[in-house]
Structures are given as structure tokens and as C-alpha cells.
Amino acid sequence: TTVTRAKEVSALTEKFITLAKEENLHNKRLALAFITKEDVVNKLFKEIAPKYAGRNGGYTRIAKLGPRRGDAAEMAIIELI
């Protein structure tokens, strides 16, 4: 993806993982207001968030790849640490 989009995705990912670390009905409903697929929210709360229970932020990493061939847009890969 492009670097700009990766930064936006990273910010949202950080927010939702932090929200999912404390599993309660209110936080689940907040996540469902943005993420419309219930199975994705369940995976976030049951599998992804517990992996980062001892970590205070910094859940994602952006690795820059260089320019895209067609329009020279700066490309990047975003990954969970």
C-alpha cells in the first residue's frame, strides 16, 4: 500500500488493539460501530489483543519499499509486530 494509507491504517489498528485489550460489552460495541463484520471483531478481542496484553502501544510496523513503477508513489508494507 502507499505510505500515507499505511500510516492511517496503523493509527486505526493501534486504536482498536488498545480498545480490545479490555474486553467488555462497551468496547465491543465501539469496535462494531466501525468494523462491521462481527467475526473480525471477535478475532480482534479473542486472538489479536491478548498477544499484546503486556505491550503499551507500538503494535504495528511500517516498512518502506520505494516508489511504485507506474506513478512513483512511495510504497510500504504494514505489519503487526
C-alpha positions, 0 to 999 in steps of 0.5 A: 500500500502507499505510505500515507494509507499505511500510516492511517491504517496503523493509527486505526489498528493501534486504536482498536488493539488498545480498545480490545485489550479490555474486553467488555460489552462497551468496547465491543460495541465501539469496535462494531460501530466501525468494523462491521463484520462481527467475526473480525471483531471477535478475532480482534478481542479473542486472538489479536489483543491478548498477544499484546496484553503486556505491550503499551502501544507500538503494535504495528510496523511500517516498512518502506519499499520505494516508489511504485513503477507506474506513478512513483508513489512511495510504497510500504508494507504494514505489519503487526509486530 
